[in-house]
Amino acid sequence: MNFILRILLTALAVVLLAKLLPGVAVTGYLTAVIVALVLAILNLLVKPLLILFTLPVTILTLGLFLLVINAIIILMADAFVSGFAVNGFFVALLFSLLLSLFQSLLFSLLGKD
């Protein structure tokens, strides 16, 4: 049940960010839910591999390269979901930063697991 609420809150954050940021577009609410699911799957499967492969760069940049990895995950979600569009790397970087902020605010409403 908690997973479904997290997906729906992430979809809400995606819709809000698509309205706020000029370089992000989502065609509908169902597309936002699909984007949230794809982001959850990519964060579960692909992100740990990217972190492992880029560990030396991440250590050299004191963890700031993780922001780049998050932007890559957003761009991968853009490639997988047809109704979701992000225009460029820096828009994806800003989107990932704001999405993380919105998620932390919205997930704090859920309380502890």
Secondary structure, 3 states (H helix, E strand, C coil): CHHHHHHHHHHHHHHHHHHHCCCEEECCHHHHHHHHHHHHHHHHHHHHHHHHHCHHHHHHCCCCHHHHHHHHHHHHHHHHCCCEEECCHHHHHHHHHHHHHHHHHHHHHHCCC
